[in-house]
Amino acid sequence: MTALTLSTAAVPGLRADAIVIGVAKGSAAKPSGPVVAPGAEAVDQAYDGKLAGVLETLGASGAEGEVTKLPAPAGFKAPLVVAVGLGAQPGKDAGYDAEALRKAAGVAARALAGATKAAFALPLTDAAAAGAVAEGVLLGAYSFDVYKNNGDSAKNGGNGKAPLAEAALLGGKPRDKAYKAAVERATAVAEELNRARDLINTPPNDLTPEAFAAIAQAAAKEHGLKVQVLDEKALTKGGYGGILGVGAGSASGPRLVKLSYTSSKAKKHLALVGKGITYDSGGISLKPAGHNETMKCDMSGAAAVFAAVVAAARLGLEVNVTGWLALAENMPSGSATRPGDVLRMFSGKTVEVLNTDAEGRLVLADALWAASQEKPDAIVDVATLTGAMVLALGNRTFGIMANDDAFRSAVHEVAEEAGEPAWQMPLPEHLRKGMDSPTADIANMGERMGGGLVAGLFLREFVGEGITWAHLDIAGPAFNEGGPFGYTPKGGTGSAVRTLVRLAERAAAGDLS
């Protein structure tokens, strides 16, 4: 993990591999050419105030995600200046948007893979800006190289360079409590989000439900959390037909993990439920060729919930947070659940399984009902649930459904505040009829069109009466199959972690709608 420090050191005399500065797009008054952002004054002065012109000559425009490298001015201890695009300039008397800073810092951290130390001279106008830059650096410098054996070439996604080792945030205030707290918060959230990424990227032969449960138990011991793990025997005794039905075809038995963080000062209780299908073959309703290769990511919801609970503990939030990890492996075999089978769920309802590849809603249904028994103030579930949501919102935006309009809006606001693109989706009542079954209380499939909404309606059936609930379908942004961008790597992204943590912070502040 990249080491972070707040620094008031003068830029010219700072010993580092590179100085990172921000560049914005031209304003209406100067539509062409980049504009040097605050924080880069010393570099600009060393270029006789002509740094913007030099950057423009090199092709820089200040666009988001842009990286321009140039030699540092004479007399600087660092040999390199890295200019990163911040996008549009903020309005008068306004600071740069936190997400713009986060993305720029992430881009620079990736561009400086292999460097020992970099100094970030981005606009740190306040503690929030320092936190955003810190978060961006730590998320952008992420790499997953556990399974590589060829030395340095294994590092940072196999590009031959280790992640940036140290980052100094220039313009920060090391003795200011607000700045220190912002960086400490960013560190806790980023480290747990990166832990979620590690879990998502881990091959399914190593991350079985049992292995995931063991990791949760170890984290609970480390961070003072309470943990309960229900194995096959306990699940059978408890009547968790959904989780057992999904895991029936696998040699690796299912688990339901309850991870609890409690605060003596808490006035609210937030329950988080995560889909944890450690590998999804589709079961008997086998996925077609080309759709299996990334299905290790089908436990991204559980990874997000796990990370958020641990982060809440590390931050000492004054709210009770309970995480429910519904873990199973969905495999075809002689013992697997068949299309046409009927499962009796933990709630007592019966479900006719029409498609075994609609398995996430089955494990979530049991976990939602279990969470409901504790009567929390709100339940939020997170799942890579439907391909329909990817078709609707693309690969970078998750959908939000809820049984309460105000809460759905609040979760959306929190997601945007955290820097995670999201969109509010409805739960049309007319789609519920499509799940009527002649054999059971409900079927696990309904109309094909609007499939993401149908899944949300199914889940709603298993939320306790009077409990506020929201469902996050992160099927699109949970796993990035394309190239890295901003602070987002290829592979597991840790989608929804920051939204859940921010929601817990709001609940702690008494602002849980």
HELIX and SHEET records of a PDB file:
HELIX    1   1 GLU A   41  ALA A   46  1                                   6    
HELIX    2   2 LEU A   51  THR A   57  1                                   7    
HELIX    3   3 ALA A   98  ALA A  111  1                                  14    
HELIX    4   4 ALA A  127  GLY A  140  1                                  14    
HELIX    5   5 GLY A  151  ALA A  154  5                                   4    
HELIX    6   6 LYS A  155  GLY A  158  1                                   4    
HELIX    7   7 LYS A  177  ASN A  201  1                                  25    
HELIX    8   8 PRO A  209  HIS A  223  1                                  15    
HELIX    9   9 GLU A  232  GLY A  238  1                                   7    
HELIX   10  10 GLY A  241  GLY A  247  1                                   7    
HELIX   11  11 MET A  295  MET A  299  5                                   5    
HELIX   12  12 SER A  300  LEU A  315  1                                  16    
HELIX   13  13 GLY A  360  SER A  372  1                                  13    
HELIX   14  14 GLY A  387  LEU A  393  1                                   7    
HELIX   15  15 ASP A  405  ALA A  418  1                                  14    
HELIX   16  16 GLU A  429  MET A  435  5                                   7    
HELIX   17  17 GLY A  451  ARG A  460  1                                  10    
HELIX   18  18 VAL A  497  ALA A  508  1                                  12    
SHEET    1   A 5 ALA A   3  SER A   7  0                                        
SHEET    2   A 5 GLU A 166  LEU A 170  1                                        
SHEET    3   A 5 LYS A 117  ALA A 121  1                                        
SHEET    4   A 5 ALA A  18  ALA A  24  1                                        
SHEET    5   A 5 VAL A  35  VAL A  36 -1                                        
SHEET    1   B 6 ALA A   3  SER A   7  0                                        
SHEET    2   B 6 GLU A 166  LEU A 170  1                                        
SHEET    3   B 6 LYS A 117  ALA A 121  1                                        
SHEET    4   B 6 ALA A  18  ALA A  24  1                                        
SHEET    5   B 6 LEU A  80  GLY A  87  1                                        
SHEET    6   B 6 VAL A  67  PRO A  71 -1                                        
SHEET    1   C 8 LYS A 226  LEU A 230  0                                        
SHEET    2   C 8 ARG A 255  TYR A 261 -1                                        
SHEET    3   C 8 ASN A 320  ASN A 330 -1                                        
SHEET    4   C 8 HIS A 269  ASP A 280  1                                        
SHEET    5   C 8 ALA A 378  ALA A 383  1                                        
SHEET    6   C 8 THR A 468  ASP A 473  1                                        
SHEET    7   C 8 PHE A 398  ALA A 402 -1                                        
SHEET    8   C 8 ALA A 422  GLN A 424  1                                        
SHEET    1   D 3 VAL A 342  ARG A 344  0                                        
SHEET    2   D 3 THR A 350  GLU A 352 -1                                        
SHEET    3   D 3 ILE A 442  ALA A 443  1                                        
SHEET    1   E 2 PHE A 479  ASN A 480  0                                        
SHEET    2   E 2 GLY A 491  GLY A 492 -1                                        
END                                                                             
